[in-house]
Amino acid sequence: MPLLTIGLWLANVVVDTGGQLAFKAAAGDPDAGDGLARWRHMASRPWLWIGVGCYVIEFMVWIAFLSLVPLSEGVLLGSINIVAIMVAGRFLFGEKLTRLRVAGILLVSLGVAIVGAGG
């Protein structure tokens, strides 16, 4: 796989993971309240807008990445985002990694490795 393709793939993983983590930080604020007040609180905090910014960047990176690889390969390689988000969620938010989730991480990682090696 060419270096540009790998760079775009890694950039996609980073900005997608960053966006998901920012949204989680915005949504998980215990001071947010309920209903419309919750949405107003989230909209006034930087985490929501960091997440939106990450998604805008991810969109551009994803389009560039897909211009270089077949869709079927790109979508499979993009699956590693799930692993990055789960691991980051564990370390940053203390989320549980059960045996089934760890098995899923290993299977997704193996699938991405197979696709990456065969591409």
LOZARO-215537 format. One line per field, with one value per residue (C-alpha): x negated, y negated, z; residue in one letter; residue number from 0. Coordinates in pm, 1 decimal, padded with zeros to 6 digits. Each point is the difference from the previous one (the first is absolute). Layout:
N
u X:...
v Y:...
w Z:...
residu A:...
num NUM:...
//
This chain:
119
u 00000.0:-00145.4:-00113.8:00267.3:00273.6:-00136.2:-00027.0:00360.4:00116.0:-00179.4:00126.0:00352.9:-00044.8:-00133.0:00268.3:00287.6:-00116.2:-00051.5:00349.0:00162.3:-00191.1:00091.9:00368.6:-00017.7:-00160.2:00275.0:00281.4:-00139.2:-00022.6:00183.6:00080.6:00189.1:00351.7:00290.9:00190.6:-00059.2:-00217.9:-00233.6:-00033.2:-00063.7:-00265.8:-00169.8:00012.5:-00174.4:-00288.7:-00298.7:00024.1:00303.5:-00163.7:-00330.1:00197.3:00175.9:-00334.7:-00150.3:00289.5:-00041.8:-00370.2:00076.3:00242.6:-00272.0:-00262.7:00241.6:00084.7:-00370.9:-00067.0:00284.6:-00134.5:-00309.7:00147.1:00296.9:00310.5:00012.0:-00360.4:00041.1:00305.7:-00169.2:-00315.5:00219.2:00131.5:-00312.2:00159.4:00227.9:-00302.1:-00167.6:00320.5:00058.5:-00357.5:00001.9:00337.7:-00152.8:-00291.7:00174.7:00346.6:-00061.7:00233.7:00000.7:-00174.3:00176.0:-00132.4:00240.3:-00111.8:-00365.2:00078.9:00170.5:-00302.7:-00227.6:00222.6:00039.6:-00375.3:-00071.8:00242.6:-00155.2:-00348.7:00108.2:00159.8:-00297.6:-00250.1:00200.7:00069.6
v 00000.0:-00340.4:-00232.5:-00261.2:00261.6:00116.1:-00359.9:-00075.3:00323.0:-00087.6:-00358.9:00135.0:00220.4:-00291.5:-00255.9:00250.7:00116.3:-00360.2:-00090.7:00291.2:-00077.3:-00368.4:00086.9:00237.8:-00272.9:-00243.2:00248.3:00133.2:-00333.2:00052.5:-00373.9:00000.2:00038.4:00146.2:-00067.5:-00326.3:-00130.0:00294.3:-00087.0:-00365.8:00097.4:00234.2:-00266.0:-00247.2:00238.0:00051.9:00381.3:00003.0:-00236.1:00187.3:00312.6:-00178.3:-00133.2:00346.6:00134.7:-00269.5:00083.7:00372.4:-00044.8:-00160.6:00255.1:00288.3:-00125.2:-00034.8:00349.5:00152.5:-00163.3:00219.0:00338.3:00211.9:-00063.1:00358.1:-00023.9:-00350.5:00087.1:00307.6:-00195.2:-00268.7:00260.0:-00047.3:-00325.9:00214.3:00149.5:-00337.8:-00147.0:00295.1:-00006.7:-00378.9:00022.1:00244.3:-00226.2:-00337.8:00086.0:00322.5:00199.7:00376.8:00231.5:00331.5:00326.8:-00023.2:-00354.5:00101.8:00293.2:-00245.3:-00229.0:00289.9:00119.0:-00348.3:-00057.5:00332.1:-00080.8:-00342.2:00155.5:00257.8:-00264.3:-00233.2:00273.0:00117.6:-00348.8
w 00000.0:-00094.7:00277.4:-00083.0:00034.6:00333.9:00119.7:-00096.1:00165.8:00324.4:-00013.6:-00037.4:00305.7:00205.4:-00093.5:00021.0:00341.5:00110.8:-00115.2:00180.0:00319.7:-00018.4:-00045.7:00294.9:00212.3:-00102.5:00059.4:00326.6:00181.7:00330.9:00021.3:-00330.3:00142.2:-00198.6:-00318.0:-00183.8:00284.4:-00060.2:-00368.9:00080.2:00251.3:-00247.4:-00274.0:00230.8:00072.9:-00229.3:-00009.5:-00224.4:-00249.2:00009.4:-00089.8:-00287.2:-00123.5:00011.7:-00203.7:-00266.2:-00026.6:00002.2:-00289.1:-00211.4:00099.6:-00062.4:-00350.9:-00078.7:00136.8:-00200.8:-00314.9:00038.4:00099.3:-00107.6:00211.9:00130.3:00122.0:00141.9:00205.2:00143.4:00085.5:00156.7:00243.2:00210.8:00120.1:00216.0:00173.8:00053.8:00145.2:00233.8:00131.3:00041.2:00177.0:00243.9:00085.9:-00006.5:00132.1:00192.7:-00222.5:00039.3:-00243.1:00051.0:-00138.8:-00292.3:-00080.1:00016.6:-00229.9:-00236.3:00010.6:-00086.7:-00285.2:-00148.9:00030.3:-00168.0:-00281.5:-00055.8:-00000.3:-00259.0:-00222.8:00040.0:-00085.1:-00299.5:-00137.6
residu M:P:L:L:T:I:G:L:W:L:A:N:V:V:V:D:T:G:G:Q:L:A:F:K:A:A:A:G:D:P:D:A:G:D:G:L:A:R:W:R:H:M:A:S:R:P:W:L:W:I:G:V:G:C:Y:V:I:E:F:M:V:W:I:A:F:L:S:L:V:P:L:S:E:G:V:L:L:G:S:I:N:I:V:A:I:M:V:A:G:R:F:L:F:G:E:K:L:T:R:L:R:V:A:G:I:L:L:V:S:L:G:V:A:I:V:G:A:G:G
num 0:1:2:3:4:5:6:7:8:9:10:11:12:13:14:15:16:17:18:19:20:21:22:23:24:25:26:27:28:29:30:31:32:33:34:35:36:37:38:39:40:41:42:43:44:45:46:47:48:49:50:51:52:53:54:55:56:57:58:59:60:61:62:63:64:65:66:67:68:69:70:71:72:73:74:75:76:77:78:79:80:81:82:83:84:85:86:87:88:89:90:91:92:93:94:95:96:97:98:99:100:101:102:103:104:105:106:107:108:109:110:111:112:113:114:115:116:117:118
//
